[in-house]
């Protein structure tokens, strides 16, 4: 019986052309998605790396970097002392010596502290560990316990500080020296020699070791910047004669801008450009109030850079820049990146006047590795008198006593000049007034305070 014709029909393989094309398209889509994700991930890593400061430990160690780390450690230690209630009278001795190794030189300090009553080793360790917890460049270790505790600090593997905490030392009785009387009686008398007599600049332990007494290693420091300089000659002449190195922040292209810069330089004072920037309207000022040379948010970038160049070139002898007004401009990250790159390229530092709590200037300068600082206290106000300025100066001093240093900003008002003239001699025993350039952070050397 013949087989069914239907069964004799040859079986055709199912066509796979349509499914094959779909699979190919699907594979291509997956591949493109993977490439896009990879590109976005690499770009994200680039941006993160761009805005994260480099780890000091991964950078070459230089004498300049070590100098900055030693100064930063001084500041942190001063703050730890303050938190522990240790004052200058409790520091029995300080020695600074020069050390060298691996082709670099740095300063090393040995500090002996008479620990105040009620402060134990556990509390000392806790405060110091907390103070240095976020500082990756330092290694802190402790030896001993109880009344005799020693802290050793290394920066990038180099020993910089040894702090010996000891019970308060008791004064030894004055030495007795027998001398013959000069009156011819032949009687012998006892003469008390003064204690502590030594070669000037030397501690007992340092004599013969080439080490100097470092009485000012932890003396609090303040910098006073006087803004808005350049309109009148009178205040300039008074400010440069103050018995302290105040810093003059000079506005560009004013009648006495160049005179102020030259007069300050001749007195050895720091000169800064007081750079006009656009303020928030809510501040009560407008861009025109900041001056015709002000950097404005709405300008093309080329125009901003042209104004910046004109302003930087208008004041001679400048070491740095701070902002005049600028509460609006200083919050613009893109523009501040551009402006700070130009300032840094000229080897200048930057001080953020903090005219806005949202200012990005200081943090951006830090991330760029610039030498930078920020205002702690505004010392005056056009509507306030000298008494107000004095109270603000006292506030600045207290901040410096706690943190190691502080930056105050004021203006050439008559009441301000009067208050500075009166207060500088009064605070001289508590803080050292220094040029602002001497207490900057950053520069690839130290971290944010």
MARTOR-685991 format. One line per field, with one value per residue (C-alpha): residue in three letters; residue number from 0; y, x, z. Coordinates in steps of 0.25 Angstrom, whole numbers. Layout:
MARTOR-685991
residu <- [ala,...]
num <- [NUM,...]
c2 <- [Y,...]
c1 <- [X,...]
c3 <- [Z,...]
This chain:
MARTOR-685991
residu <- [unk,unk,unk,unk,unk,unk,unk,unk,unk,unk,unk,unk,unk,unk,unk,unk,unk,unk,unk,unk,unk,unk,unk,unk,unk,unk,unk,unk,unk,unk,unk,unk,unk,unk,unk,unk,unk,unk,unk,unk,unk,unk,unk,unk,unk,unk,unk,unk,unk,unk,unk,unk,unk,unk,unk,unk,unk,unk,unk,unk,unk,unk,unk,unk,unk,unk,unk,unk,unk,unk,unk,unk,unk,unk,unk,unk,unk,unk,unk,unk,unk,unk,unk,unk,unk,unk,unk,unk,unk,unk,unk,unk,unk,unk,unk,unk,unk,unk,unk,unk,unk,unk,unk,unk,unk,unk,unk,unk,unk,unk,unk,unk,unk,unk,unk,unk,unk,unk,unk,unk,unk,unk,unk,unk,unk,unk,unk,unk,unk,unk,unk,unk,unk,unk,unk,unk,unk,unk,unk,unk,unk,unk,unk,unk,unk,unk,unk,unk,unk,unk,unk,unk,unk,unk,unk,unk,unk,unk,unk,unk,unk,unk,unk,unk,unk,unk,unk,unk,unk,unk,unk,unk,unk,unk,unk,unk,unk,unk,unk,unk,unk,unk,unk,unk,unk,unk,unk,unk,unk,unk,unk,unk,unk,unk,unk,unk,unk,unk,unk,unk,unk,unk,unk,unk,unk,unk,unk,unk,unk,unk,unk,unk,unk,unk,unk,unk,unk,unk,unk,unk,unk,unk,unk,unk,unk,unk,unk,unk,unk,unk,unk,unk,unk,unk,unk,unk,unk,unk,unk,unk,unk,unk,unk,unk,unk,unk,unk,unk,unk,unk,unk,unk,unk,unk,unk,unk,unk,unk,unk,unk,unk,unk,unk,unk,unk,unk,unk,unk,unk,unk,unk,unk,unk,unk,unk,unk,unk,unk,unk,unk,unk,unk,unk,unk,unk,unk,unk,unk,unk,unk,unk,unk,unk,unk,unk,unk,unk,unk,unk,unk,unk,unk,unk,unk,unk,unk,unk,unk,unk,unk,unk,unk,unk,unk,unk,unk,unk,unk,unk,unk,unk,unk,unk,unk,unk,unk,unk,unk,unk,unk,unk,unk,unk,unk,unk,unk,unk,unk,unk,unk,unk,unk,unk,unk,unk,unk,unk,unk,unk,unk,unk,unk,unk,unk,unk,unk,unk,unk,unk,unk,unk,unk,unk,unk,unk,unk,unk,unk,unk,unk,unk,unk,unk,unk,unk,unk,unk,unk,unk,unk,unk,unk,unk,unk,unk,unk,unk,unk,unk,unk,unk,unk,unk,unk,unk,unk,unk,unk,unk,unk,unk,unk,unk,unk,unk,unk,unk,unk,unk,unk,unk,unk,unk,unk,unk,unk,unk,unk,unk,unk,unk,unk,unk,unk,unk,unk,unk,unk,unk,unk,unk,unk,unk,unk,unk,unk,unk,unk,unk,unk,unk,unk,unk,unk,unk,unk,unk,unk,unk]
num <- [0,1,2,3,4,5,6,7,8,9,10,11,12,13,14,15,16,17,18,19,20,21,22,23,24,25,26,27,28,29,30,31,32,33,34,35,36,37,38,39,40,41,42,43,44,45,46,47,48,49,50,51,52,53,54,55,56,57,58,59,60,61,62,63,64,65,66,67,68,69,70,71,72,73,74,75,76,77,78,79,80,81,82,83,84,85,86,87,88,89,90,91,92,93,94,95,96,97,98,99,100,101,102,103,104,105,106,107,108,109,110,111,112,113,114,115,116,117,118,119,120,121,122,123,124,125,126,127,128,129,130,131,132,133,134,135,136,137,138,139,140,141,142,143,144,145,146,147,148,149,150,151,152,153,154,155,156,157,158,159,160,161,162,163,164,165,166,167,168,169,170,171,172,173,174,175,176,177,178,179,180,181,182,183,184,185,186,187,188,189,190,191,192,193,194,195,196,197,198,199,200,201,202,203,204,205,206,207,208,209,210,211,212,213,214,215,216,217,218,219,220,221,222,223,224,225,226,227,228,229,230,231,232,233,234,235,236,237,238,239,240,241,242,243,244,245,246,247,248,249,250,251,252,253,254,255,256,257,258,259,260,261,262,263,264,265,266,267,268,269,270,271,272,273,274,275,276,277,278,279,280,281,282,283,284,285,286,287,288,289,290,291,292,293,294,295,296,297,298,299,300,301,302,303,304,305,306,307,308,309,310,311,312,313,314,315,316,317,318,319,320,321,322,323,324,325,326,327,328,329,330,331,332,333,334,335,336,337,338,339,340,341,342,343,344,345,346,347,348,349,350,351,352,353,354,355,356,357,358,359,360,361,362,363,364,365,366,367,368,369,370,371,372,373,374,375,376,377,378,379,380,381,382,383,384,385,386,387,388,389,390,391,392,393,394,395,396,397,398,399,400,401,402,403,404,405,406,407,408,409,410,411,412,413,414,415,416,417,418,419,420,421,422,423,424,425,426,427,428,429,430,431,432,433,434,435,436,437,438,439,440,441,442,443,444,445,446,447,448]
c2 <- [0,13,22,35,46,55,46,46,62,66,73,87,93,104,118,124,137,145,140,142,156,159,152,160,173,169,166,179,187,180,183,198,199,193,203,214,210,208,222,228,221,225,239,239,233,245,255,249,249,263,268,260,266,256,248,255,241,238,251,253,258,271,281,291,280,276,290,292,279,283,296,289,279,291,297,284,281,296,292,279,287,296,285,279,292,293,307,314,314,298,297,296,295,295,291,292,285,283,268,262,249,244,257,267,275,279,284,275,279,274,279,277,279,280,273,281,274,266,262,248,240,234,248,252,240,242,257,255,243,251,263,255,245,252,255,244,250,248,236,237,228,228,222,221,222,229,242,240,239,242,245,244,249,246,253,245,235,246,249,264,265,258,263,259,260,260,264,279,281,288,299,296,305,316,312,317,323,327,340,348,361,373,381,376,368,355,350,340,343,335,341,335,333,335,322,319,327,321,325,334,326,312,303,295,282,289,296,289,282,292,293,306,309,311,319,323,310,309,324,327,336,345,352,365,369,383,384,395,402,412,423,432,435,438,424,418,426,422,408,406,412,402,394,381,376,377,373,383,378,389,392,393,406,416,429,423,409,409,418,409,397,404,409,396,389,399,395,380,378,368,374,368,371,373,367,373,362,363,362,356,366,362,368,382,384,382,379,393,396,386,396,396,386,376,361,358,345,349,353,343,336,344,357,351,347,361,368,359,362,377,376,368,377,390,387,385,376,367,354,349,352,353,356,370,367,355,348,344,341,333,323,320,307,308,323,321,309,318,330,322,315,329,334,321,322,335,329,337,332,334,338,335,347,338,349,337,324,317,322,311,319,314,299,300,307,295,285,292,291,306,314,319,323,329,340,336,350,363,373,385,391,405,407,403,410,407,399,389,387,384,374,367,367,360,350,348,346,335,328,328,323,311,308,313,324,333,343,356,366,381,394,407,414,424,416,404,410,416,402,395,406,404,388,384,386,380,367,366,357,347,346,349,358,353,355,347,340,333,325,320,305,297,299,283,284,283,280,288,293]
c1 <- [0,6,10,2,7,6,16,25,26,40,40,46,54,48,53,63,66,56,60,75,73,66,77,88,81,79,94,97,88,95,109,105,99,111,120,112,112,127,129,120,127,141,136,130,143,151,142,143,158,158,151,158,171,183,187,200,206,205,213,228,233,240,245,234,223,230,230,215,212,220,213,199,203,206,192,186,194,190,176,177,184,173,162,170,171,186,191,204,208,207,217,230,240,240,252,253,264,268,267,270,268,265,271,261,262,251,249,246,240,241,231,230,216,213,200,189,182,170,175,179,186,173,167,180,180,166,167,180,174,162,169,178,167,165,179,184,198,201,204,202,207,208,218,216,204,199,206,218,212,219,213,221,216,221,218,219,228,237,237,233,228,231,221,225,213,218,213,215,230,233,242,256,260,270,285,293,306,316,323,333,327,333,333,346,339,343,329,323,309,299,295,283,287,275,269,268,281,285,290,280,271,275,268,277,276,279,292,303,294,291,276,269,258,245,236,227,224,210,207,194,194,184,184,177,173,168,159,155,168,171,160,167,182,180,176,187,197,191,190,204,209,202,211,207,208,194,191,185,175,175,163,167,168,165,173,182,182,197,201,195,203,216,215,211,222,232,228,229,214,206,198,186,177,163,155,141,131,116,108,94,83,77,90,85,96,96,107,109,112,124,130,131,142,134,133,119,112,105,117,124,135,145,140,141,156,159,154,161,174,172,170,182,191,186,191,206,214,201,204,189,175,162,148,141,126,124,113,106,119,126,115,117,126,129,133,141,149,153,156,164,172,176,180,188,195,201,206,196,189,174,166,151,144,132,122,113,111,110,123,131,144,152,148,151,165,168,164,173,185,185,190,178,170,157,151,148,142,138,144,135,123,121,110,118,127,141,136,129,142,149,139,141,156,155,146,157,167,159,157,172,175,166,170,184,181,170,167,160,155,152,152,159,148,152,147,154,167,165,162,174,183,178,176,189,198,188,187,202,204,193,195,205,199,205,204,193,202,209,197,191,187,188,199,199,205,194,179,167,166]
c3 <- [0,-4,7,9,0,12,19,7,7,10,23,22,33,40,35,46,38,46,60,56,53,66,74,67,69,84,85,79,88,100,95,93,107,113,106,110,125,124,118,129,140,135,134,148,153,146,153,166,165,160,172,183,189,187,198,204,206,191,188,188,201,201,211,208,210,223,228,225,233,245,245,244,255,264,261,264,277,282,280,288,299,299,300,312,319,317,317,314,328,328,317,325,313,298,289,274,267,252,247,233,226,212,206,213,226,236,250,261,274,289,298,313,320,334,334,341,353,349,335,333,323,317,315,308,299,296,292,284,276,273,269,259,255,241,238,229,228,243,252,267,277,292,302,317,326,338,342,332,318,305,291,279,265,252,239,226,234,240,255,257,271,285,296,310,320,334,348,350,354,368,368,374,385,381,381,393,390,401,398,406,412,405,418,423,435,430,432,422,416,408,394,387,372,362,357,342,338,325,311,304,295,301,311,321,313,300,305,297,288,277,281,283,293,285,293,282,275,281,283,277,264,258,245,243,228,226,214,204,204,193,194,204,208,223,228,220,227,240,238,233,246,255,264,257,243,238,224,214,204,193,183,169,161,172,174,185,181,176,188,198,192,191,205,211,204,209,223,220,221,212,201,195,183,189,177,174,171,169,182,185,183,196,203,200,189,174,164,161,176,175,165,150,150,158,153,149,148,135,128,117,123,114,119,134,131,124,137,146,138,139,154,157,148,155,169,170,180,183,190,190,187,195,190,192,194,184,192,178,170,181,181,166,165,151,151,164,158,146,155,165,154,148,162,166,152,157,169,178,191,193,205,205,212,215,211,208,216,203,197,190,190,202,199,184,187,197,186,176,185,187,199,205,217,222,230,244,250,244,253,250,244,238,248,261,269,275,287,277,270,283,287,273,274,288,281,270,281,288,275,273,287,284,269,269,259,254,243,245,234,237,229,230,238,249,260,255,254,268,274,267,272,287,286,279,291,301,293,291,302,298,283,272,261,248,233,227,218,230,235,222,220,207,196,196,210,220,221,224,238]
